[in-house]
Amino acid sequence: MRLGVPREIATGETRVAATPETVKKLHAAGLEVAIERGAGLGAHFTDEAYIAAGATIVDSTQALGSDIVFKVHKPAPAEIRQMKRGAVLISFLDMCHDDGTYDLLAEQGVDALALEMMPRLSRAQTMDVLTSQANIAGYRAVLEAARLYGRFFPMMMTSAGSAKPARVVVLGAGVAGLQAIATARRLGAQVWAYDVRPEVKEQIQSLGAKFIEFDLGESGSGSGGYAKQLSPEAQQKQQHMLQEELKKADIIISTALIPCMPAPVLITEDAVKGMHEGAVIVDMAAATGGNCPLTVPDEIVNKHGVILCGVTNFPALMPSDASNFFARNLYNFLMLMLEQTDGAWRFKDWFADEITTMTLITHQGKVRFETTKKSKKTKAG
């Protein structure tokens, strides 16, 4: 059984879906691994390192023509046409935007599994790419804020005078938000955090941050660890109450997302106008419209004297560790899917396990949308 890893072609993507570490494990398990030439260079993994781990260096056609294909981003039409019938693709598939990719995969006879559909189960934690990448994103977002902010994060006492610690506000206490809180605290900032779910208060406080608490007249707690979308009345009340808190911030890290819907507006233009000159907003929801309407995706802009950062792929700014985490998640997922019979690897019955059942998007020439639709819940981080 051959596993192929093509080079990512998406603009700005530096990650790779397998590293020398995971290639060594796959090779030791008896799988043949084919890595496209230069696939790991963006993450600082050389072809020589892959060869030493047991991989074969090939061109894109050979990598995409393997029995199993690992990718970070969903494949382009030209890549899908190079995949063989009966192949298995494991990748992000951008399930919120049906641009014909799933139909094309089905027509090509490729069984595709979407990593973003991984269920929130304890035994799926080692395969949860969303969590591993959100951790990296939350960390890197704070570093980007520190780079853009023209002052210190910690209190500084020098012979030339002293500097006050930065006041950081984190919106959303999901995976990315909690990591942002922890990172900002490690850098010495004073940190406040807000989330519509009151039960996260203890987590926020355990990291040394202060919890911003409002009475919205309803709970934002949903099922499965997610937050639910607030009513229009509660959203309006939330914006009004938040506005006064945000005006005091030196830095805002915003992480609130709604799967398959535009990001909720938490930082109004009036709030931005009320912030001081040189303040920074890192809008981690920029890819889906932004938590601030002034955010521009993949640009850093200055609005009303405030710097807004719209980076949409923070893990790509930490390519080595992001690839390491991503590749380990994929390795663990693949090992769940395989079993050995008479010394040879074969796939298990995917419908006997809810993890593979929930992630399987195309199977035997058909698109399985009805069994893979996400409910529209607000996700912070």
C-alpha positions in Angstrom: 0.0 0.0 0.0 1.5 3.3 -1.1 0.9 6.7 0.6 1.6 9.9 -1.3 2.2 13.4 0.0 2.0 16.1 -2.6 3.4 19.6 -2.2 0.7 22.1 -1.1 -0.2 24.6 -3.9 -2.4 27.0 -1.9 -1.1 30.5 -1.8 0.9 31.1 1.4 0.7 27.5 2.7 3.9 26.3 4.2 2.7 23.2 6.0 3.1 19.6 4.8 0.9 16.6 5.6 3.8 14.3 6.6 7.1 14.9 8.3 10.3 12.8 8.5 9.1 11.7 12.0 5.8 10.3 10.7 7.3 8.9 7.5 9.7 6.9 9.7 6.7 5.4 11.6 4.8 4.7 8.4 7.8 3.1 6.8 8.4 0.9 9.9 4.8 -0.2 9.7 5.4 -1.5 6.2 3.8 1.2 4.2 5.5 2.7 1.1 5.7 6.5 1.3 6.1 8.8 -1.7 6.8 12.5 -1.0 6.7 15.0 -3.8 10.0 16.7 -4.4 10.3 19.9 -2.3 7.0 19.2 -0.4 8.5 19.9 3.0 10.8 22.8 2.2 8.3 25.4 3.4 8.4 23.7 6.8 12.2 23.2 6.8 12.1 19.5 6.0 14.5 18.5 3.2 14.1 15.8 0.7 17.2 14.2 2.2 15.5 14.0 5.6 12.5 12.2 4.0 14.8 9.8 2.2 16.7 9.0 5.4 13.3 8.3 7.0 12.4 5.8 4.3 10.5 7.8 1.8 10.8 7.9 -2.0 11.0 11.3 -3.6 8.6 11.5 -6.6 6.9 14.1 -8.8 3.4 15.4 -8.2 1.7 12.9 -10.5 3.2 9.9 -8.7 2.4 11.4 -5.2 -1.3 12.1 -6.2 -1.6 8.7 -7.9 -1.0 6.8 -4.6 -3.4 4.5 -2.8 -3.7 7.0 0.1 -3.1 10.7 -0.3 -2.4 13.0 2.7 -3.0 16.7 2.1 -3.4 19.9 4.2 -5.8 21.8 1.9 -8.5 20.4 -0.3 -7.3 19.3 -3.7 -7.7 21.5 -6.8 -9.6 20.0 -9.7 -6.3 19.3 -11.5 -5.0 17.4 -8.5 -8.2 15.3 -8.2 -7.9 14.3 -11.9 -4.5 12.8 -11.1 -5.9 10.6 -8.3 -6.8 7.0 -9.2 -10.1 5.3 -8.7 -10.4 3.7 -5.3 -7.8 6.0 -3.7 -8.3 7.4 -0.2 -7.8 11.1 0.4 -7.4 12.5 4.0 -7.4 16.2 4.1 -9.2 19.4 5.1 -12.0 19.7 2.6 -13.5 23.1 3.4 -16.9 21.6 4.1 -18.6 25.0 4.3 -18.0 25.8 0.7 -19.3 23.4 -1.9 -17.5 24.5 -5.1 -17.9 21.2 -6.9 -14.9 19.5 -5.2 -17.0 16.8 -3.6 -18.8 15.9 -6.8 -15.5 15.8 -8.6 -14.0 13.5 -6.0 -17.0 11.2 -6.2 -16.8 11.1 -10.0 -13.1 10.2 -9.8 -14.0 7.4 -7.4 -11.9 8.8 -4.6 -13.0 8.0 -1.0 -12.4 11.4 0.8 -12.3 12.0 4.6 -12.6 15.5 5.9 -10.4 16.3 8.9 -12.7 19.2 10.0 -15.5 16.7 10.6 -13.6 14.8 13.3 -16.0 14.2 16.2 -15.3 15.6 19.7 -14.6 12.2 21.4 -11.9 11.5 23.9 -10.4 8.8 21.7 -10.3 11.1 18.7 -8.2 13.7 20.5 -4.9 12.5 19.0 -6.5 12.9 15.5 -8.1 16.3 16.1 -6.4 18.6 13.6 -8.7 21.5 14.4 -7.5 21.5 18.0 -3.8 21.1 17.2 -3.8 23.9 14.7 -6.0 26.2 16.8 -3.4 25.9 19.6 -0.7 27.0 17.3 -2.9 29.8 15.9 -3.7 31.2 19.3 0.0 31.3 20.3 1.1 32.8 17.0 -1.6 35.5 17.1 -0.3 36.9 20.3 3.3 37.0 18.9 1.9 38.9 15.9 0.2 41.3 18.3 3.5 41.8 20.1 5.2 42.5 16.8 2.7 45.1 15.8 2.3 46.8 19.2 4.7 49.6 19.7 5.1 49.1 23.4 6.1 46.4 26.0 3.8 43.6 27.0 5.2 43.3 30.6 5.7 46.0 33.2 9.3 47.3 32.7 11.3 49.2 35.3 14.4 50.9 34.0 16.7 53.8 34.9 14.9 55.7 32.1 11.5 55.2 33.7 8.9 52.6 33.8 6.3 51.2 31.4 2.9 49.8 32.3 1.9 46.3 31.3 -0.2 45.9 28.2 -3.9 45.4 28.7 -5.0 42.4 26.4 -8.6 41.4 25.8 -9.2 37.9 24.4 -12.7 37.4 22.8 -13.6 33.7 22.9 -12.2 31.0 25.2 -12.1 28.1 22.9 -8.8 26.3 22.1 -7.2 29.3 20.3 -8.5 31.8 22.8 -7.2 29.9 25.8 -3.8 29.5 24.2 -3.8 33.2 23.5 -4.6 34.0 27.1 -1.8 31.7 28.3 0.7 33.2 25.9 -0.2 36.8 26.7 0.2 36.1 30.4 3.6 34.4 29.8 4.7 37.6 28.1 3.7 39.6 31.2 0.5 41.3 30.0 -2.6 41.9 32.0 -5.3 39.8 30.4 -9.1 40.0 30.3 -11.2 37.5 28.4 -14.9 37.2 27.4 -17.0 34.3 26.3 -20.8 33.8 26.0 -20.4 30.5 27.9 -20.3 31.2 31.7 -18.9 27.8 32.4 -15.5 28.8 30.9 -14.9 31.4 33.6 -13.0 28.9 35.7 -10.7 28.0 32.8 -10.0 31.6 32.1 -9.2 32.4 35.7 -7.0 29.3 36.0 -4.7 30.9 33.4 -4.4 34.1 35.4 -6.8 36.2 33.3 -9.9 38.1 34.5 -13.3 37.1 33.2 -15.5 39.8 31.6 -19.0 38.9 32.7 -22.3 40.4 31.4 -25.9 39.5 32.0 -27.3 39.0 28.5 -30.6 37.5 29.7 -29.8 34.2 28.2 -27.0 31.6 28.2 -24.7 31.1 25.3 -23.8 27.5 26.2 -24.5 24.9 23.5 -23.8 21.2 23.2 -20.5 19.5 22.5 -18.4 22.2 24.1 -19.5 24.8 21.6 -21.4 28.0 22.2 -24.7 28.6 20.5 -25.7 31.6 18.5 -27.3 34.3 20.6 -30.7 35.9 19.8 -30.6 39.2 17.9 -31.6 41.0 21.1 -28.8 39.4 23.1 -26.3 40.1 20.3 -27.1 43.8 20.3 -26.8 43.9 24.1 -23.5 42.1 23.9 -22.1 44.5 21.4 -23.1 47.5 23.5 -21.7 46.1 26.8 -18.5 44.9 25.1 -17.8 48.2 23.4 -17.0 50.0 26.6 -14.6 47.2 27.7 -12.9 47.1 24.4 -12.2 50.8 24.3 -9.8 50.2 27.3 -7.8 47.6 25.6 -4.3 48.0 24.2 -4.6 44.7 22.3 -7.6 42.6 21.3 -7.3 39.0 20.2 -10.6 37.9 18.6 -11.4 34.3 18.0 -15.2 33.9 17.7 -16.4 31.8 14.8 -19.7 30.3 13.6 -19.1 27.2 11.4 -20.4 27.7 7.9 -21.7 31.2 8.7 -20.2 34.7 8.7 -18.3 35.5 11.9 -20.3 37.4 14.5 -19.4 41.1 14.8 -18.1 41.7 18.3 -15.8 44.7 17.7 -17.9 47.6 16.2 -16.4 50.5 14.4 -17.4 52.7 17.3 -15.4 50.5 19.6 -12.4 50.9 17.3 -12.8 54.6 17.2 -12.7 54.6 21.0 -9.4 52.7 21.3 -6.2 54.6 21.6 -3.7 55.4 18.8 -1.4 52.4 18.2 -3.7 49.8 19.7 -3.8 46.4 18.0 -6.7 44.1 17.0 -5.7 40.6 15.8 -8.9 39.3 14.1 -8.6 35.5 13.9 -12.0 35.3 12.2 -10.8 37.3 9.2 -11.4 34.4 6.8 -15.1 34.4 7.5 -15.8 38.1 7.5 -14.1 39.0 10.8 -15.3 39.8 14.3 -14.6 43.5 13.3 -16.1 44.8 10.1 -13.0 46.9 9.4 -10.7 43.8 9.1 -9.3 43.1 5.7 -8.4 39.4 5.1 -4.6 38.7 4.8 -3.8 42.4 5.3 -2.6 44.6 8.1 -4.4 47.9 7.9 -4.7 51.1 10.1 -8.3 52.3 10.8 -8.9 55.2 13.1 -5.3 54.9 14.4 -5.8 51.3 15.3 -3.8 48.5 13.7 -6.0 45.6 12.4 -4.3 42.3 11.6 -6.3 40.0 9.2 -4.0 37.0 8.9 -6.1 34.0 7.9 -3.6 31.2 8.3 -1.6 31.6 11.5 -0.4 27.9 11.6 1.4 28.6 8.3 3.5 31.1 10.2 4.7 28.3 12.4 5.3 25.7 9.7 7.6 23.2 11.4 5.6 22.6 14.5 2.3 23.0 12.7 3.3 20.3 10.3 4.6 18.1 13.1 1.2 18.3 14.9 -0.8 17.9 11.7 1.2 14.9 10.5 0.9 13.2 13.9 -2.9 13.7 13.8 -3.0 12.1 10.3 -0.8 9.2 11.3 -3.0 8.4 14.2 -6.1 8.7 12.1 -4.7 6.4 9.4 -3.7 3.8 12.0 -7.3 3.8 13.3 -8.5 3.1 9.8 -6.2 0.2 9.0 -5.7 -3.4 10.1 -3.3 -6.1 9.2 -4.4 -9.4 7.7 -1.8 -12.1 6.8 0.9 -9.5 7.0 -0.8 -7.0 4.7 -2.6 -3.8 5.5 -6.2 -3.3 4.6 -8.9 -0.8 5.5 -11.4 -1.7 8.2 -15.2 -1.3 7.8 -15.4 2.5 8.1 -19.1 2.3 9.0 -18.3 0.3 12.1 -16.6 3.3 13.7 -18.3 6.7 14.3 -15.0 8.5 13.7 -14.6 7.3 10.2 -18.4 7.4 9.5 -18.6 11.0 10.5 -15.5 12.1 8.5 -16.3 10.1 5.3 -17.5 12.6 2.7 -17.3 10.7 -0.6 -17.6 6.9 -0.8 -17.9 4.5 -3.8 -18.7 7.3 -6.2 -21.3 9.1 -4.0 -21.3 12.3 -1.9 -22.5 11.7 1.6 -23.7 15.2 2.5 -26.8 14.3 4.5 -24.7 12.4 7.1 -21.9 15.0 7.4 -23.7 18.3 7.7 -22.6 20.4 10.6 -25.0 22.1 12.9 -24.7 25.9 13.0 -23.2 26.5 16.4 -20.9 29.3 17.4 -17.4 28.1 18.0 -14.9 30.3 19.9 -11.4 29.5 18.9 
